[in-house]
């Protein structure tokens, strides 16, 4: 994805804009940030990670004397990597909790102030 800094996926109810690292592959990425937006502008943030990637991060921290925990307020743990699997997880999450949910942090765009 080196040529695409943002990847937007449209679903029936919302769009997801992923912010992958330059060397991430859309089919296998295991750790990616996302902004989810509905047609009316309601939005949420999410960090999607596989359990394998979480273990890798914790192992790396342990071996370097870093924090023995991982705290990410908008974390969504997914079974398998790749943007299609992550999008399916978000569709399922919002299908279960609805589009008025607070299960993920809300994203509010800064409004421009008049001078």
C-alpha positions as CSV (number, residue, x, y, z in Angstrom):
1,X,0.0,0.0,0.0
2,X,3.0,2.3,-0.3
3,X,1.2,4.4,-2.9
4,X,-2.1,4.8,-0.8
5,X,-1.7,6.5,2.5
6,X,-5.4,6.1,3.2
7,X,-7.8,3.3,2.2
8,X,-11.5,3.9,2.3
9,X,-14.0,1.1,2.3
10,X,-17.7,1.7,1.9
11,X,-20.3,-0.5,3.6
12,X,-24.1,-0.3,3.5
13,X,-24.2,1.8,6.7
14,X,-20.9,3.6,7.0
15,X,-17.4,4.2,5.5
16,X,-14.2,3.1,7.1
17,X,-11.0,5.1,6.3
18,X,-7.9,3.0,7.2
19,X,-4.5,4.6,7.9
20,X,-2.1,1.8,7.2
21,X,1.7,2.0,7.6
22,X,3.5,2.4,4.3
23,X,4.6,-1.2,4.2
24,X,1.3,-2.8,5.2
25,X,-0.5,-5.1,2.8
26,X,-4.3,-4.7,2.6
27,X,-4.8,-8.4,2.7
28,X,-2.6,-9.2,5.7
29,X,-2.3,-6.1,7.9
30,X,-2.7,-6.9,11.6
31,X,-2.5,-3.5,13.2
32,X,-4.3,-0.5,11.7
33,X,-6.0,2.7,12.8
34,X,-9.4,3.6,11.3
35,X,-12.0,6.3,11.3
36,X,-15.6,5.1,10.8
37,X,-18.1,7.7,9.5
38,X,-21.8,7.5,8.7
39,X,-23.6,9.5,6.1
40,X,-24.8,12.1,8.6
41,X,-21.2,12.7,9.8
42,X,-21.3,10.7,13.0
43,X,-17.9,9.1,13.5
44,X,-15.8,6.8,15.6
45,X,-12.1,5.9,15.9
46,X,-10.8,2.4,16.1
47,X,-7.5,0.6,16.4
48,X,-7.9,-2.9,14.9
49,X,-5.3,-5.6,15.9
50,X,-5.1,-9.3,15.7
51,X,-4.5,-11.3,18.9
52,X,-1.2,-12.4,17.4
53,X,-0.1,-8.8,16.9
54,X,-1.1,-7.9,20.5
55,X,1.0,-10.8,21.7
56,X,3.9,-9.7,19.6
57,X,3.8,-6.1,21.0
58,X,3.6,-7.4,24.5
59,X,6.5,-9.8,24.0
60,X,8.6,-7.0,22.5
61,X,7.8,-4.7,25.4
62,X,8.7,-7.5,27.9
63,X,12.0,-8.2,26.2
64,X,13.0,-4.5,26.3
65,X,11.8,-3.7,29.8
66,X,8.8,-1.8,28.6
67,X,5.3,-1.7,30.0
68,X,3.8,-5.1,30.7
69,X,0.4,-4.0,29.5
70,X,-1.3,-2.6,26.4
71,X,-4.0,0.0,26.8
72,X,-5.7,1.3,23.7
73,X,-9.1,2.9,24.4
74,X,-10.5,2.2,20.9
75,X,-9.1,-1.3,20.5
76,X,-11.0,-3.9,18.4
77,X,-9.4,-7.3,18.5
78,X,-9.9,-9.3,15.3
79,X,-9.4,-13.0,14.7
80,X,-7.5,-12.5,11.4
81,X,-5.7,-9.8,9.6
82,X,-6.5,-7.9,6.4
83,X,-8.8,-5.0,5.7
84,X,-11.6,-7.2,4.5
85,X,-11.7,-9.1,7.8
86,X,-11.4,-5.9,9.8
87,X,-14.2,-4.3,7.9
88,X,-16.4,-7.4,8.5
89,X,-15.6,-7.1,12.2
90,X,-16.7,-3.5,12.2
91,X,-19.9,-4.3,10.3
92,X,-20.6,-7.0,12.9
93,X,-19.9,-4.6,15.8
94,X,-22.2,-1.9,14.5
95,X,-24.8,-4.5,13.6
96,X,-24.9,-5.7,17.2
97,X,-24.6,-2.3,18.9
98,X,-26.3,0.1,16.4
99,X,-25.0,3.3,14.9
100,X,-25.8,5.3,18.0
101,X,-23.3,3.3,20.1
102,X,-20.6,4.5,22.4
103,X,-18.8,1.2,22.2
104,X,-16.0,3.0,20.4
105,X,-14.9,6.6,21.0
106,X,-16.7,9.2,19.0
107,X,-14.7,11.2,16.4
108,X,-15.6,14.8,16.2
109,X,-14.2,17.0,13.5
110,X,-12.9,20.4,14.6
111,X,-15.2,23.1,13.3
112,X,-13.4,26.1,11.9
113,X,-13.8,29.1,14.2
114,X,-14.7,32.5,12.7
115,X,-12.1,35.2,13.3
